[in-house]
């Protein structure tokens, strides 16, 4: 594969009055199709997403990565607030921002999401058309199915922390924060056996990441069901599943895929976090780059 020279620059946009940080990867040459990307649950855009963006840009695709409000280099308080409603608003603002860029062909746009944002891109494709292609990697598609996948003891702990944070919110106090990731023997929003090491492997070397989020997300999580938007996605979709995923039930992913008009699911015999690194990343990113190039460059 011939590599395409590219440039990289910061690009900020506004979502509901709050500045959000983004990075534009721009191949040399004429106006390129563009892929909009953002991360999953509690993560920032620098957590391995540049590795995907560089591969897509090498194929001649422009790429725009962004941080949600309250995350990473974006503004907003409280920090690390996970909110599906707000995230979808940020996706809408990012898409509008990119469509207005002179350097890219916003009429040939793809969306790429992973884990929590693997569900967001389905919602965004349905709500903010037209979109030419979607990649949804190890996607969270049904909060109710995910909640039912956890043990009762975890659900009770999550509910306690969430209600405590909700009380803090309505009484105008500082958020009650909990770890985003933790070992199985302690509480965290993700504490399955592979969650801590898997997520930490995505954090860039030398970076200090603040591992917390307001606990209120546990109240909203079961109600967030991107699968309800699946039938409204009109463009081709590539779904990367993980057969050994301990966070997302694969049955819920297959049900969402079955609702889509033009979807292809590739199931890998790996865990939720394995697709981001090593040989598994090499294979998955090549599948995704080929899919995006086929539907964005060749149309």
Buried (B, 14 or more C-beta within 10 A) or exposed (E): EEEBEBEBEEBEBEBEEBBBBBBBBBBEEEBBBBBBBBBBBBBBBBBBBBBBBBBBBBBBBBBBBBBBBBBBBBBBEBBBBBBBEBBBBBBBBBBBBBBEBEBBBBEBBBBBBBBBBBBBBBBBBBBBBEBBBBBBBBBBBBBBBBBEBBEEEBBEBBEBBBBBBBEBBEEEEEBBBBBBBBBEEEBBBBBBEBBBEBBEBBBEEEEEBEBBBBBBBBBBBBEBBBBBBBEBBBBBBBBBBBEEBBBBBBEBBBBBBEBBEEBEBBBBEBBBBBBBBEEBBEBBBEBBBEBBBEBBEEE
